[in-house]
Amino acid sequence: MLLELRRVSKAFGGLRVLDGVDLSVGVGTVHALIGPNGSGKTTLLNCVSGIVAADAGEIRLDGRRIDGLPAHRRTGLGVGRTFQNIRLFAGLSVLDNVLVGRHCRTRAGLLRAWTRPPFRDTAEESASRVRARALLAMVGLAARAEESAEGLPLADQRRLEIARALAGEPAVVLLDEPAAGMNATEKLGVNRLIRDIVTAGCTVVLVEHDIGLVMDVSSRVTVLNFGQTIADGTPAEVQRDARVIEAYLGQEG
């Protein structure tokens, strides 16, 4: 398994948001996390990426325990991340946003990626720009590379955030509501993009409320409710699970 969580728990004050969650994500898969609002999905992504520290349990990436590491170390080891509430660098161009995502793979680091001083680029920086433009092409934003990120429509901003996450060459990318606010056509584009990400060699952990998208693109689905796992299986198995129907999918008829 590429990513493994064992008995991961997290509480905020007296509220236990994750309660002994186990998760096993295979290499080259799309593993979806679904559940009602407040079930702990985003908190789980936060614990994996290091945004918050788990209170208990273990998190391993490719067999290495990472739960005690700061977020930037986890990024360097191969954990990429997007956010439900978009967190682009609004004052930077589309291209520069992706270049900032490259900082963990360059010797120059974050400061140079952010400031882009006006002297001759190194070969490494030139290669980073080539890679960044390739990622923009992958997400359909090649023609908008020099535009301001804050001027993009919502769907394009979400695609840009995915490109920035991929710029760090992650082994696993955590996508938090990548299709939120999109119309049906835009969601089809996200579906194709997720498939392209896996084809390119990256594993995906997907949090998404669009059940049609989840069931179509996912290899495996884990369902959370009140911070606990109530089901884990293939999309077809999960859709038939009585506990999932009651807690999340809704009764038919």
C-alpha positions in Angstrom: 0.0 0.0 0.0 1.2 3.5 -0.8 -0.7 5.3 2.0 -1.8 3.7 5.2 -3.7 5.1 8.2 -4.1 3.1 11.3 -6.4 4.1 14.2 -6.1 7.8 13.4 -8.0 10.0 15.8 -8.5 13.8 16.1 -10.5 15.9 18.4 -11.1 19.7 18.6 -12.0 20.6 22.1 -14.6 18.1 23.2 -15.6 17.1 19.6 -14.0 13.9 18.3 -13.8 14.5 14.5 -11.9 11.3 13.7 -12.3 8.2 15.8 -9.8 5.4 15.0 -10.0 5.6 11.2 -8.1 3.0 9.2 -7.4 3.6 5.5 -5.3 1.7 2.9 -4.7 3.4 -0.5 -3.1 1.3 -3.2 -0.6 2.6 -5.7 -2.1 3.9 -8.9 -5.7 4.1 -7.6 -8.3 6.7 -7.1 -9.5 6.2 -3.5 -12.6 8.3 -2.6 -13.7 9.5 0.8 -17.4 10.3 1.1 -19.8 11.0 3.9 -22.1 13.6 5.2 -20.9 17.1 6.0 -18.9 17.0 9.3 -18.0 13.4 8.9 -14.3 14.1 9.1 -13.2 13.9 5.5 -11.3 17.2 5.3 -9.8 16.7 8.7 -8.5 13.3 7.6 -6.8 15.0 4.6 -5.4 17.7 7.0 -3.9 15.0 9.2 -2.3 13.2 6.2 -0.8 16.4 4.8 0.3 17.8 8.1 -2.0 20.8 8.3 -3.1 19.5 11.7 -1.5 16.8 13.8 -3.4 13.7 14.6 -4.0 13.0 18.3 -3.4 9.3 17.9 -2.6 6.6 15.3 -0.1 6.1 12.5 0.2 7.5 9.0 2.6 5.9 6.6 3.6 6.8 3.1 5.3 4.0 1.2 6.0 2.2 4.5 7.6 5.3 6.1 5.8 6.8 9.1 5.1 10.5 8.4 2.6 11.5 11.2 5.3 13.2 13.2 6.7 15.3 10.4 5.8 18.9 9.5 3.8 19.6 6.4 6.7 20.7 4.3 8.6 17.5 4.9 5.5 15.5 3.9 5.3 17.5 0.7 8.9 16.7 0.0 8.3 13.0 0.6 5.4 13.0 -1.9 2.2 14.3 -0.5 0.4 16.9 -2.7 -2.8 18.7 -1.7 -5.6 20.9 -2.9 -8.2 22.7 -0.7 -11.9 22.9 -0.6 -11.6 26.7 -0.1 -9.2 27.6 -2.9 -5.8 28.8 -1.7 -4.1 30.3 -4.8 -1.5 33.1 -4.6 -3.9 35.7 -6.0 -1.1 38.3 -6.7 0.9 35.9 -8.9 0.4 34.8 -12.5 -1.1 31.4 -13.3 2.4 30.2 -14.3 4.1 31.5 -11.1 1.5 29.7 -9.0 2.6 26.4 -10.5 6.3 27.4 -10.1 5.7 28.0 -6.4 4.5 24.4 -6.3 7.9 23.3 -7.6 9.9 24.7 -4.7 10.2 21.3 -2.9 11.9 19.9 -6.0 14.4 22.7 -6.6 17.6 23.8 -4.8 16.5 27.4 -5.0 13.6 26.8 -2.7 10.4 28.7 -2.0 11.8 32.2 -1.8 13.2 32.2 -5.3 10.0 30.5 -6.6 8.0 33.3 -5.0 10.2 36.3 -5.9 11.5 35.3 -9.4 14.4 37.8 -9.3 15.2 39.4 -12.7 18.6 37.8 -13.5 19.5 34.9 -15.7 17.6 31.7 -14.9 19.6 28.6 -14.0 19.1 25.4 -16.0 17.0 24.1 -13.1 14.7 27.1 -13.2 14.3 26.7 -17.0 13.4 23.1 -16.5 10.9 24.0 -13.9 9.2 26.4 -16.3 9.0 23.7 -18.9 7.4 21.4 -16.4 5.0 24.0 -15.1 3.8 24.8 -18.7 3.3 21.1 -19.3 1.1 20.8 -16.2 -0.8 23.9 -17.3 -1.4 22.2 -20.7 -2.5 19.0 -18.8 -5.2 21.0 -16.9 -6.3 23.1 -19.9 -4.7 26.4 -18.9 -1.7 26.7 -21.2 -3.1 29.7 -22.9 -3.7 31.5 -19.6 -0.2 31.1 -18.2 0.6 34.8 -18.0 -2.8 35.9 -16.6 -3.4 36.8 -13.0 -4.6 33.8 -11.0 -7.3 35.8 -9.3 -8.9 36.7 -12.6 -9.6 33.1 -13.5 -13.2 31.6 -13.3 -13.8 29.2 -10.4 -13.4 26.1 -12.5 -10.1 27.3 -13.8 -8.9 28.2 -10.4 -9.6 24.7 -9.2 -7.7 23.2 -12.1 -4.8 25.6 -11.4 -4.7 24.4 -7.8 -4.4 20.8 -9.1 -1.6 21.8 -11.4 0.3 23.5 -8.5 -0.2 20.4 -6.3 1.2 18.2 -9.1 4.2 20.5 -9.6 5.8 19.0 -6.5 5.8 15.5 -8.2 3.7 13.9 -5.5 3.3 10.1 -5.1 -0.2 10.8 -3.8 -2.3 13.9 -4.3 -5.2 14.7 -2.0 -8.0 16.4 -3.9 -10.6 18.2 -1.6 -13.8 18.9 -3.5 -12.2 19.5 -6.9 -15.5 19.7 -8.7 -17.3 22.0 -6.2 -19.2 24.8 -7.9 -18.8 23.4 -11.4 -21.4 22.7 -14.0 -21.9 19.3 -15.6 -19.5 20.0 -18.5 -16.8 21.2 -16.1 -17.3 18.1 -13.9 -16.7 15.9 -17.0 -13.4 17.7 -17.4 -12.4 17.0 -13.8 -13.3 13.3 -14.3 -10.9 13.2 -17.3 -8.3 15.1 -15.4 -8.3 12.7 -12.5 -7.9 9.8 -14.9 -5.0 11.6 -16.6 -3.3 12.1 -13.2 -3.4 8.4 -12.5 -2.2 7.6 -16.0 0.7 9.9 -15.3 1.7 7.8 -12.3 0.2 9.6 -9.3 -2.2 8.1 -6.8 -5.4 10.1 -5.9 -7.3 10.4 -2.7 -10.5 12.2 -3.6 -13.0 13.9 -1.3 -16.1 14.8 -3.4 -19.8 15.3 -2.9 -20.8 14.5 -6.5 -21.6 10.8 -6.1 -21.9 10.3 -9.8 -18.3 11.5 -10.3 -17.0 9.5 -7.3 -18.6 6.3 -8.4 -17.4 6.7 -12.0 -13.8 7.6 -11.4 -12.9 5.7 -8.2 -11.2 2.4 -7.7 -12.3 2.2 -4.1 -14.5 4.2 -1.7 -14.3 4.7 2.0 -17.4 6.1 3.8 -17.1 8.1 7.0 -19.9 9.0 9.4 -19.3 10.9 12.7 -15.6 10.3 12.3 -15.8 6.6 11.9 -15.5 4.3 8.9 -18.9 2.7 8.1 -18.0 1.1 4.8 -15.0 0.4 2.5 -15.1 -1.3 -0.8 -15.6 -0.9 -4.5 -18.1 1.7 -5.7 -20.6 -1.0 -6.4 -20.2 -2.6 -3.0 -20.6 0.8 -1.2 -23.7 1.8 -3.2 -25.4 -1.4 -2.0 -24.3 -1.1 1.7 -27.4 -0.5 3.9 -25.4 1.7 6.4 -24.2 3.9 3.6 -27.7 4.3 2.1 -29.1 5.2 5.5 -26.4 7.6 6.5 -25.5 9.3 3.2 -26.9 8.1 -0.1 -30.6 8.2 1.1 -33.4 5.7 0.9 -34.8 4.8 -2.5 -38.5 4.9 -3.3 
